[in-house]
Amino acid sequence: MRMVFGLVLLVGIALAGGAVYLAKGQIGQYKSAIERAEAAKAKLVPTETVYVAERGLKYGEKLTREDVRAVDFPITAIPEGAFMEEALLFPENTQELRVILRQMEKNEVILAVKITEPGEDTGLTSRLERGMRAFTIKVDVSSGVSGFLRPGDKVDVYWTGRVNVGGKNSRSDVTKLIEAGVKLIAIDQSAGGTVSEAVIARTVTVAVDPNQVAALAQAQSTGNLSLSLVGAGDDTIASAIEVDQRSLLGIADEAVQAEAAKERVCTIRTRRGAEVLEIPIPCTN
C-alpha cells in the first residue's frame, strides 16, 4: 500500500513539474510577443486624416464629395495647405463647389493652392496675388523657348533693341535682362497647365506688379522680348546682364584722341621795299 502511495506521489510530482515547465514556457513566449508588439508600436509613425483625390482631376472640373476620400497620412509629411477636415473642404454654409486649378492624379493630396474657394471662378483673377497684375507678352518659336513653357513656370525676360551710345547718330544693338524670375500664369488662352506636349504659343501671360507692367510695355513697344526658362528648383536671381555687339565680338573701344588745340597766332603784313614782313600782333577776336 505504501509503495502504491509513493508511486502516486512521484507521478503527481512529475506531473506538477511538467505543468510548471510548460507554464513557464508559455509565459516566456507571451512576454516575447508583448515585447515584439511594443517594439513594433514604437516604430509606428503618428498619422492624421488627410483628404486625397479619389480619381484623376483636371483643370476646370468641379470638386465634389465623391471625388475625395480620407486617408491616414504621416503627420511629419503632410504638405502645407492640406485639408484635414471635410467641413473645411466642403463648407456647410454654402452649396457652391470648388473648382480644380491644377491637374491632380489619383491619391494626390488636395491642397488649397490647387483648388478655388467655393464658388470662385477659375479665371486669371484667381491666380493673381494681391498687388499683382496680368501682362501679356507676344512670343514665337524662338522667343518662347520652343513651346516648352507651362503655366506656373518662371522665366527671365530679355529685351533686344537699339540705343544711342555716343553721338546723336551713333546707335548700337543691345540685349539686356529687364525682369528675372517672372511667373507665367497662362499660355495663349490656357491657364491649366495640362498640355502634355510642346505647343508653339503666340502669347504668354505673366504676373507682375504695376511698375513691371510699365517696364514690359515700354520694352515690348521699342524692341523685341525673349524668354529664358528658369529651372523648377532654381532659387537664384539673375543679376544685371547687358550685351552689345562690340562686347559680343570682343571689339575694344577705339580711344578717340583729341587733337591739341593749336595756339592761335595773329599777324599783319608790311612791306619794306621789296621785302614783305609778317609781324605778330595780339588777336582781338
LINLINQUI-V624278 format. One record per helix or strand of 3 or more residues. SS is the DSSP state (a for helix, b for strand). FROM is the first residue (numbers start at 1). TO is the last residue. Records with the same first field share a line. If there is no record, write none. Layout:
# LINLINQUI-V624278
SS = FROM-TO ; FROM-TO
This chain:
# LINLINQUI-V624278
a = 2-43 ; 65-67 ; 75-77 ; 86-89 ; 112-114 ; 124-127 ; 145-147 ; 210-222 ; 245-249
b = 47-53 ; 68-74 ; 98-100 ; 133-138 ; 154-164 ; 171-187 ; 203-208 ; 224-230 ; 242-244 ; 266-272 ; 275-281
